[in-house]
Amino acid sequence: MKETRREQILSLLKKHKKLENSSLQNELFCSLSTLRRELLLLEKEGLIRRYRGGVVLEVEKNHIISTRYRENVMILEKEHIAEIASTFIGPGMSLFIDASSTAKSLLPYLAKLSNGVIITNGLKIAYELLHVTQQDTKIYMIGGEAIKDAESIVGDYGNSFLELFHIDLCILSSTGVDLTGIYEANFAQALFKKKVMRLAEQSLLLVDYTKFGKKHAYKFSDWSSFESVITNHQPSTEYLQLAKKLGVEFLY
């Protein structure tokens, strides 16, 4: 049986994760208006998320997306976010870096850090840091429960270990944000991030534009807990007004 246009769109997005409208038009041999109608219906069902000029496959709510998937989508956007975030990092700093693929994009900048201390709960991040950082920079991995899809460590033991450090800057991501707060798809991850933020002098949120307007079950922070939020597109007026009211800096 021949695939419907809807099925074709979903099949293409499952393969490529993100596509420009022009590419979809070429694949489907349809007009832009026809494509737009199909995308509107799919977005209403929560299966996709549209952005200017393209579309990205949506993921199941409150589901942890695998690290392997996250590392291979939104690459340029994450590199843009990491470049801005790197301006917050300086010699001799003590940093916490979470297990996100966005934070992992900071590796080229962390490789240049001298006399630093880097703490992480990311299994792959810790491994790669060992191969690129300066000899006078120390790498610490927390202990606890290993979460397979996130390739990260969480748990009470890790929380206690963190209290041994003075953390200058905590760099975190999230699975979703809306006007009321910052969310995680996993309860243990949410608790862990709350703990790290309490211990850090300053917290920095890295979040690409696809995370805006996405609410998950576990809220780990209000906007006011972050001094700066780095994204890759100018947020909507509502977010900018909220940030101004709370004294939060948006960088993009």
N, C-alpha and C positions, 0 to 999 in steps of 0.2 A: 504493500500500500504506500502511495506517495505521501510524504510528510506534508502536513499543513504548514503555512507560513509561520505560524506561532511555534510549531515544533522545530522548524528550521532555525529560527532565531535562538531558541533555547539550546539547540544542539551546537550551534556556532559559538555561543557564549560559554558553554561548558568546556569547549575546546580551547578558546582564546581568552576567556574570563572578561575581557574588555575589548570593545570594538567601536570604531568611529561609525557614524551614520552612513557616510559615503561608502565604507567597506560593506556594510550590511546591504545597502541598495544594490551594489554590484553583485553580491552573492545571491540576492533574492530576485533580481530583475524586476524591481517594483519602484513606484514613485515615492518621493519623500513623504507626501501626504499619507499614502497607504502605510508606509513604514511607521510613521508617527502614530497613527491610530492603533496599530498592533502594539507598539511600545507602551502607549498609554494604558492599554488594557493589562499588559503584563506587569506594569509598575503598580497598578491598583491592586493586583493580586500579591504584591510583595515579592515577585520573582526576580525583578530587575530593578536597577536604579539608573535613571537617566541623568545625564549632565549635558552641558552645552556642547553639542556636536557629536555626542556619543552615548554609549550605554555600558554599564558594568553589571555582571551577574550578582544578584543579591544572595546572601547566605542565610541559613536558618537562624532565627532569633535564639539567643542564649546558647549558641553552639560555638565551641572553640574551633577556629579555623586552623588547619595544620600549618606548621612553620614552612613546610616545603611549598605549599600553595602560596602563602603570603610573601615569600621571598621572590616569587616570580611574577608578581603583579604590581602595578603602580611603581615600577622601578625608578623612573625619572622623577616622579613626584616625591618619593622617599629621599632621593639624592638631593633634591631641592630643599626639603625640610632639614636634612642633616647638615647641609652647608650653612644654613642659618643657625642651627643649634650649636655648631662648632664654635661660633663666636662667644659662647658662654663658657667655654672650656679654656683653662689656662694652666701653666706649669705649677706643680706642687699641690694641685687640687685633689680632694677626695671625692670620688664620684660613685653614685649608684646608677647602673644602666640596666633597664629591665630586659626581658627576653624577647621583645618585639622585633619584627623584621625591620621596622622603621628605625628603631634604636641601633640595630645592627648596621645600618647604613653609615653610622658614625665611625666605623672601624678605621677608615683612612685618616681621620682626624685624631683618633685616639692613639694611632700608631706614632704620632708626632709628640704626644704628651710626655714631658720630662718630669721625673721625680714625683709621679702621681700615684694615687691609690685608686684602683678600680674594683668595685664590688659588683657582682652580677648574680642573677639567678638563672641566667640563660646558659644552657649546656653548650650549645654551638658557639655562642659569643665568647664564653670563657676559653674554649679550645682555640678559637681563632685569635683572640687577644694574645695568647701565649706566644704565637708565632710572629706577631707584628709589632708589639709594643717595645719601647726602649728598655734597656736593661735595668735602669733605675726606677722603673714603674712596677709596682706590685699589683698582682691580680689575685682577688679573693673570690671564692665560690661558696655560696651559702649551702648549708645542708638541709635536708628535709625530704618531702615527697616529690618524686619526679612525675610531672604531668606529660604524658606522651605527645599529644598533638601540639601542645605549646612548647615542648622541649625546654621546660623550665622547672625550677625547684621552688616549692612553697612548704610552709609548715612552721610549727612552734619552735622547733630547734633552730631553724633559719632566722626566725624573728629574734631569738635571744642572742644569736651570734652577731646580728646587726648592731646590737646595743654596745658592742665593743668599739665601734667606730664613730668618729665625728664625720658626718657627711656634709660636704659643702654644697653639693648639687645633686639632686635626684632627677633623673631623666626617665619619664614614663610615657607609655602610650595607653590607648584604651580601645575597647571594641565598639564604643558608641558614645556619643554626647548629644544632649539636647539642652534646652534653655534652663532646665532645673538641675543639671549635674552631669557627672562623668561616670560611665558604666563599664562593668566587666561582665563577661559571659560565664565566669566561673567564680564561685563563692570564695574558695581558698585564695585565688588570685586577688580578688577584691580586698579581702582582709589583709593580705600581705602588702598590697600597695598602700593601704591606709597606714600601716605600721611604718613603712619606709618614709612616707611623707612627714610623719610626726617627728622622725629622727633627723630629717634633713634641714639645713639652713634655708634652702631655696628649692622649689620644685618647678620643673619644666615639663609641659605636656606637648607631645608630638602627635598630631592627629591629621590625617589627610581628609580631603573634602567629602569622601564617601562615608565618613563616620558621623557627620552632622545629621541630626534628626533621627538617630538610631538609639532607641532605649532598650536596655537589657535588664535582667532581673536584679542585678547587684550594683547598687550605686556606691562607689568608693570615695567620691569627693564632690564637694561643691566647687564652682568656678573660682570662688574667692581664695581657695587654698593654693592656687597656682599663680605665681608672679607673672609668668609669660606662657602663651600658647602659640605654638608654631604650626602652621598649616601651609597648603600650597595654592590656595585660592582665597580671595577676599571673602570672608564670611558675610552672611546676610545682615541687613541693617539691625535686626533684632539682636543678633549676637554681638555686634559692635556696640550697640547701646548698652547692653548688659555689661560688657567688659569695661566700658567707660565708667559706668556706675560703680563697679566693684574695684576699679583700679587695676584691672588685669590688662596686660599688653598683648595684643594680637600681632604676630609677625607672619608675613606670607610673601 
